[in-house]
């Protein structure tokens, strides 16, 4: 991982102006209180390059809470029996399950610092469809509004930096341990309260293999639908493409190429 890039990105974020919040954004640590939860369905086609990554379907359920714990998330994974890019969603297996608790953001000026803890359970059946390990992840984000003179008021743009550490602590002793540090540098834009664009750079350092790598992802999407008495549209859909830009195959947190389709509903 190139450690010189993160300080520069943080300095850029600190110079930003305007509001950082975006609608129904549980990861910000300040979810819109007119919404109490959400569900998400994602389909990933992955040319894996890494044992933990595979073509899969994921279901995510969120509950937003007005407390120091701002949300609780359950993620269920269903990897295809054919784990590479050409898999079929009609031949799924049960993967590992995850539970994440997000904490209300700390504030410093216009910057927000939400944090989270996530537990991963080796629920996969067959066991080869998962890591075989219990895992714990702790992470912290920095969210900063971003504005430029050439951008109109129709845009709400935000810079994000996410740093997390994942370790395995129990499970199958014959499976590889997990010890990986990940970072995410994200620039996201919401245009006219409907259209979304997100560019992400995601470096990882695998402490078990002593190797590092990174992927880049571009996501476009939009909100749609109407709900009586609500300010924002309840549905969102998106498409994302990503690929490895550095490091060898096999580094945890990376993959060769990925195409993702998603649909989310907030309620």
Secondary structure in CASP SS format (residue, H / E / C, confidence):
PFRMAT SS
TARGET T0000
AUTHOR 0000-0000-0000
METHOD secondary structure of the structure
MODEL  1
X C 1.00
X C 1.00
X C 1.00
X H 1.00
X H 1.00
X H 1.00
X H 1.00
X H 1.00
X H 1.00
X H 1.00
X H 1.00
X H 1.00
X H 1.00
X H 1.00
X C 1.00
X C 1.00
X C 1.00
X C 1.00
X C 1.00
X C 1.00
X C 1.00
X C 1.00
X C 1.00
X C 1.00
X C 1.00
X H 1.00
X H 1.00
X H 1.00
X C 1.00
X C 1.00
X C 1.00
X C 1.00
X C 1.00
X C 1.00
X C 1.00
X C 1.00
X E 1.00
X E 1.00
X E 1.00
X E 1.00
X E 1.00
X E 1.00
X E 1.00
X E 1.00
X E 1.00
X E 1.00
X E 1.00
X C 1.00
X C 1.00
X C 1.00
X C 1.00
X C 1.00
X C 1.00
X C 1.00
X C 1.00
X E 1.00
X E 1.00
X E 1.00
X E 1.00
X E 1.00
X E 1.00
X E 1.00
X E 1.00
X E 1.00
X C 1.00
X C 1.00
X C 1.00
X C 1.00
X E 1.00
X E 1.00
X E 1.00
X E 1.00
X E 1.00
X E 1.00
X E 1.00
X E 1.00
X E 1.00
X E 1.00
X E 1.00
X E 1.00
X C 1.00
X C 1.00
X C 1.00
X C 1.00
X C 1.00
X C 1.00
X C 1.00
X C 1.00
X C 1.00
X C 1.00
X C 1.00
X E 1.00
X C 1.00
X E 1.00
X C 1.00
X C 1.00
X E 1.00
X E 1.00
X E 1.00
X E 1.00
X E 1.00
X E 1.00
X E 1.00
X E 1.00
X E 1.00
X E 1.00
X E 1.00
X E 1.00
X C 1.00
X C 1.00
X E 1.00
X E 1.00
X E 1.00
X E 1.00
X E 1.00
X E 1.00
X E 1.00
X E 1.00
X E 1.00
X E 1.00
X E 1.00
X C 1.00
X C 1.00
X C 1.00
X E 1.00
X C 1.00
X H 1.00
X H 1.00
X H 1.00
X C 1.00
X C 1.00
X C 1.00
X E 1.00
X E 1.00
X E 1.00
X E 1.00
X E 1.00
X E 1.00
X E 1.00
X E 1.00
X E 1.00
X E 1.00
X E 1.00
X E 1.00
X E 1.00
X E 1.00
X C 1.00
X C 1.00
X C 1.00
X C 1.00
X C 1.00
X C 1.00
X C 1.00
X C 1.00
X E 1.00
X E 1.00
X E 1.00
X E 1.00
X E 1.00
X E 1.00
X E 1.00
X E 1.00
X E 1.00
X E 1.00
X E 1.00
X E 1.00
X E 1.00
X E 1.00
X E 1.00
X E 1.00
X E 1.00
X C 1.00
X C 1.00
X C 1.00
X C 1.00
X C 1.00
X C 1.00
X C 1.00
X E 1.00
X E 1.00
X E 1.00
X E 1.00
X E 1.00
X E 1.00
X E 1.00
X E 1.00
X E 1.00
X E 1.00
X E 1.00
X E 1.00
X E 1.00
X C 1.00
X C 1.00
X C 1.00
X E 1.00
X E 1.00
X E 1.00
X E 1.00
X E 1.00
X E 1.00
X E 1.00
X E 1.00
X E 1.00
X E 1.00
X E 1.00
X E 1.00
X C 1.00
X C 1.00
X C 1.00
X C 1.00
X E 1.00
X E 1.00
X E 1.00
X E 1.00
X E 1.00
X E 1.00
X E 1.00
X E 1.00
X E 1.00
X E 1.00
X E 1.00
X E 1.00
X E 1.00
X E 1.00
X C 1.00
X C 1.00
X C 1.00
X C 1.00
X C 1.00
X C 1.00
X C 1.00
X C 1.00
X C 1.00
X C 1.00
X E 1.00
X E 1.00
X E 1.00
X E 1.00
X E 1.00
X E 1.00
X E 1.00
X E 1.00
X E 1.00
X E 1.00
X E 1.00
X E 1.00
X C 1.00
X C 1.00
X C 1.00
X C 1.00
X C 1.00
X C 1.00
X C 1.00
X C 1.00
X C 1.00
X C 1.00
X E 1.00
X E 1.00
X E 1.00
X E 1.00
X E 1.00
X E 1.00
X E 1.00
X E 1.00
X E 1.00
X E 1.00
X C 1.00
END
